[in-house]
Amino acid sequence: MLHNIRIVLVETSHTGNIGSVARAMKTMGLTNLYLVNPLVKPDSQAIALAAGASDLIGNAVLVENFEQAIAGCRLVVGTSARSRSLPWPMLEPRECGVRAVEESHSGDVALVFGRERVGLTNDELQKCDYHVAIPANPDYSSLNLAMAVQIIAYEVRVAYLAQQLVIPTPAQQEPRYPKAEELEHFYQHLEQTLLSTGFIRAAHPGQVMNRLRRLFARARPEAQELNILRGMLSSFEKKDKDQHS
C-alpha cells in the first residue's frame, strides 16, 4: 500500500530540504518522492542530510509541472496553512493518513507540499481533492518543510500499522475514483459547455468555475459517476448542435 503513496514537493528552493524530506519519508516507510521543478536539483547537501535515505533521492521523479506530479492519482491532498477566500474540503492530519492508506489499495495517492516560503498556489490547491492543515501553535506555527512531511508521513504510518491489526473480512468492492487528469478533462468539458450555453462569460469564468470545482471536490464523484456527468454534457452539446443545424 505504501508504495502507492507519493510525496510531492513543489519548486523546492533548498536542496538540504529535499534530503531532510527523504529521511523523514524513509523512517515512515514511504519511498516515492516526486520533485516538481526544483529550483536547484539535488546535490551533495541533499545526500548528506538524507542520512542513509539517499536511495530515495536517487530514485526521485523529476517533473516540470504540478499536473505531471499528480498524473494517475485517484486522491490528491494538498497541504495549506493559510485560510483561503474559497474554503475547500479539509482533513486533519490523522484523517489524511487514514484516507491515504485506505485509498492506496485501489490507486495512487499524492500528498503535496508547496514552496518553502509561499506554499501552493490557489490554482494548485484547486486541483486537490482535499486540503490538510497541521494544527500547530497559532502563536508560532512555523514548521519547516521536512517537519511538515514528517508529521503527515507519521500519520500515514500510524494508519498503515492500525490496518495491519484489522481482522480480514470478505472483500468488498472499493469505490473507483477518477484520476487527476480525468477530473481536469471533466472541468474543461464543463467550462466549454457552460461557455457555449452562455451560462458563464469567457471574460469572467473564474469565480463560477472555482465554486463548481469546490462543489465537486466535496461530492467526490466516483469514476462511473464522472462518466455519467461527461455523458450529460455531451448530450447537451449534441442537442445544441441539432437545434442549430
FENHU-V382812 format. One record per residue. N is the residue number from 1. PHI is phi in whole degrees, -180 to 180 (* if undefined). PSI is psi in whole degrees, 0 to 359 (NA if undefined). NEAR is the number of other ideal C-beta (glycine too) atoms within 10 Angstrom. Layout:
# FENHU-V382812
n->(N | N)
phi->(PHI | PHI)
psi->(PSI | PSI)
near->(NEAR | NEAR)
This chain:
# FENHU-V382812
n->(1 | 2 | 3 | 4 | 5 | 6 | 7 | 8 | 9 | 10 | 11 | 12 | 13 | 14 | 15 | 16 | 17 | 18 | 19 | 20 | 21 | 22 | 23 | 24 | 25 | 26 | 27 | 28 | 29 | 30 | 31 | 32 | 33 | 34 | 35 | 36 | 37 | 38 | 39 | 40 | 41 | 42 | 43 | 44 | 45 | 46 | 47 | 48 | 49 | 50 | 51 | 52 | 53 | 54 | 55 | 56 | 57 | 58 | 59 | 60 | 61 | 62 | 63 | 64 | 65 | 66 | 67 | 68 | 69 | 70 | 71 | 72 | 73 | 74 | 75 | 76 | 77 | 78 | 79 | 80 | 81 | 82 | 83 | 84 | 85 | 86 | 87 | 88 | 89 | 90 | 91 | 92 | 93 | 94 | 95 | 96 | 97 | 98 | 99 | 100 | 101 | 102 | 103 | 104 | 105 | 106 | 107 | 108 | 109 | 110 | 111 | 112 | 113 | 114 | 115 | 116 | 117 | 118 | 119 | 120 | 121 | 122 | 123 | 124 | 125 | 126 | 127 | 128 | 129 | 130 | 131 | 132 | 133 | 134 | 135 | 136 | 137 | 138 | 139 | 140 | 141 | 142 | 143 | 144 | 145 | 146 | 147 | 148 | 149 | 150 | 151 | 152 | 153 | 154 | 155 | 156 | 157 | 158 | 159 | 160 | 161 | 162 | 163 | 164 | 165 | 166 | 167 | 168 | 169 | 170 | 171 | 172 | 173 | 174 | 175 | 176 | 177 | 178 | 179 | 180 | 181 | 182 | 183 | 184 | 185 | 186 | 187 | 188 | 189 | 190 | 191 | 192 | 193 | 194 | 195 | 196 | 197 | 198 | 199 | 200 | 201 | 202 | 203 | 204 | 205 | 206 | 207 | 208 | 209 | 210 | 211 | 212 | 213 | 214 | 215 | 216 | 217 | 218 | 219 | 220 | 221 | 222 | 223 | 224 | 225 | 226 | 227 | 228 | 229 | 230 | 231 | 232 | 233 | 234 | 235 | 236 | 237 | 238 | 239 | 240 | 241 | 242 | 243 | 244 | 245)
phi->(* | -64 | -68 | -90 | -106 | -112 | -99 | -113 | -110 | -102 | 47 | -64 | -100 | -120 | -65 | -59 | -66 | -64 | -64 | -65 | -65 | -59 | -64 | -61 | -66 | -65 | -64 | -106 | 86 | -95 | -128 | -97 | -115 | -115 | -118 | -94 | 42 | -61 | -65 | -132 | -70 | -51 | -134 | -63 | -67 | -62 | -64 | -63 | -78 | -69 | 48 | 98 | -110 | -67 | -63 | -66 | -70 | -62 | -97 | -61 | -96 | -95 | -128 | -87 | -146 | -60 | -61 | -67 | -70 | -103 | -58 | 86 | -86 | -99 | -141 | -128 | -120 | -106 | -83 | -150 | -100 | -101 | -75 | -108 | -65 | -123 | -57 | -116 | -54 | -112 | -124 | -76 | -52 | -66 | -62 | -61 | -61 | -63 | -66 | -61 | -68 | -60 | -83 | -71 | -64 | -112 | 178 | -80 | -126 | -116 | -110 | -108 | -122 | -90 | -63 | -57 | -94 | -121 | 70 | -93 | -75 | -61 | -63 | -66 | -64 | -76 | -98 | -101 | -74 | -140 | -113 | -129 | -125 | -86 | -76 | -79 | -57 | -63 | -81 | -158 | -103 | -79 | -105 | -79 | -58 | -65 | -61 | -62 | -63 | -61 | -65 | -68 | -64 | -62 | -65 | -63 | -63 | -60 | -65 | -64 | -65 | -63 | -70 | -67 | -88 | -75 | -69 | -58 | -122 | -52 | -62 | -113 | -70 | -76 | -63 | -100 | -97 | -68 | -73 | -58 | -71 | -67 | -64 | -63 | -63 | -64 | -63 | -65 | -62 | -62 | -63 | -63 | -66 | -68 | -67 | -68 | -87 | 84 | -67 | -124 | -102 | -60 | -75 | -140 | -85 | -56 | -64 | -64 | -66 | -63 | -70 | -68 | -60 | -64 | -59 | -73 | -65 | -68 | -72 | 49 | -63 | -76 | -58 | -66 | -66 | -64 | -62 | -63 | -63 | -64 | -64 | -61 | -61 | -64 | -67 | -64 | -63 | -65 | -65 | -64 | -65 | -63 | -70 | -100 | -93)
psi->(314 | 336 | 342 | 1 | 123 | 143 | 125 | 124 | 126 | 119 | 53 | 136 | 341 | 122 | 330 | 326 | 326 | 317 | 316 | 324 | 318 | 318 | 316 | 320 | 311 | 327 | 338 | 7 | 12 | 139 | 348 | 110 | 126 | 133 | 117 | 110 | 57 | 138 | 329 | 129 | 154 | 136 | 198 | 328 | 321 | 317 | 318 | 316 | 346 | 334 | 58 | 356 | 26 | 340 | 328 | 323 | 318 | 329 | 3 | 145 | 117 | 125 | 164 | 332 | 171 | 317 | 320 | 327 | 329 | 3 | 134 | 354 | 140 | 350 | 127 | 122 | 124 | 137 | 137 | 126 | 350 | 146 | 139 | 155 | 336 | 94 | 143 | 159 | 127 | 150 | 144 | 157 | 320 | 318 | 321 | 315 | 315 | 312 | 321 | 316 | 317 | 315 | 348 | 346 | 324 | 359 | 181 | 147 | 136 | 127 | 114 | 133 | 135 | 191 | 149 | 320 | 323 | 359 | 212 | 149 | 164 | 322 | 318 | 318 | 328 | 353 | 9 | 148 | 322 | 161 | 150 | 135 | 136 | 121 | 70 | 172 | 118 | 338 | 342 | 86 | 24 | 98 | 132 | 172 | 312 | 324 | 315 | 316 | 320 | 318 | 312 | 320 | 323 | 316 | 325 | 317 | 316 | 315 | 321 | 314 | 321 | 324 | 332 | 338 | 350 | 133 | 127 | 140 | 164 | 135 | 134 | 147 | 122 | 141 | 139 | 118 | 151 | 155 | 162 | 319 | 330 | 322 | 317 | 321 | 322 | 315 | 322 | 318 | 316 | 315 | 317 | 321 | 317 | 328 | 318 | 331 | 351 | 8 | 324 | 158 | 144 | 329 | 336 | 63 | 343 | 304 | 316 | 314 | 324 | 318 | 325 | 322 | 316 | 320 | 312 | 333 | 321 | 319 | 330 | 65 | 142 | 168 | 317 | 322 | 322 | 322 | 322 | 316 | 318 | 321 | 321 | 314 | 319 | 323 | 324 | 317 | 319 | 317 | 321 | 319 | 319 | 323 | 332 | 4 | NA)
near->(17 | 18 | 11 | 18 | 25 | 23 | 25 | 27 | 24 | 24 | 17 | 24 | 12 | 17 | 21 | 18 | 21 | 27 | 25 | 22 | 32 | 32 | 19 | 23 | 27 | 19 | 15 | 20 | 15 | 25 | 17 | 20 | 24 | 20 | 21 | 24 | 15 | 19 | 11 | 13 | 13 | 23 | 13 | 9 | 15 | 24 | 17 | 12 | 21 | 24 | 13 | 10 | 21 | 18 | 12 | 22 | 22 | 12 | 11 | 21 | 13 | 14 | 17 | 9 | 13 | 25 | 14 | 16 | 24 | 29 | 16 | 13 | 25 | 23 | 26 | 24 | 26 | 26 | 26 | 22 | 16 | 11 | 7 | 12 | 7 | 12 | 9 | 19 | 14 | 13 | 18 | 13 | 19 | 14 | 15 | 26 | 27 | 19 | 19 | 28 | 23 | 15 | 22 | 21 | 11 | 15 | 17 | 20 | 27 | 25 | 28 | 27 | 22 | 24 | 17 | 16 | 6 | 9 | 17 | 24 | 15 | 13 | 9 | 23 | 19 | 19 | 20 | 25 | 25 | 20 | 23 | 26 | 16 | 17 | 8 | 14 | 8 | 6 | 5 | 7 | 11 | 8 | 16 | 13 | 22 | 21 | 15 | 21 | 26 | 19 | 18 | 26 | 25 | 16 | 24 | 27 | 17 | 16 | 20 | 20 | 11 | 12 | 13 | 7 | 6 | 7 | 4 | 5 | 6 | 4 | 6 | 6 | 6 | 11 | 14 | 12 | 21 | 21 | 20 | 23 | 14 | 15 | 22 | 15 | 14 | 18 | 15 | 11 | 15 | 19 | 17 | 12 | 17 | 18 | 13 | 13 | 11 | 7 | 11 | 19 | 10 | 7 | 6 | 9 | 15 | 9 | 11 | 14 | 17 | 16 | 10 | 16 | 17 | 16 | 9 | 17 | 19 | 11 | 10 | 14 | 17 | 14 | 15 | 10 | 15 | 18 | 14 | 11 | 14 | 16 | 10 | 12 | 16 | 12 | 10 | 14 | 15 | 10 | 10 | 13 | 10 | 8 | 7 | 6 | 5)
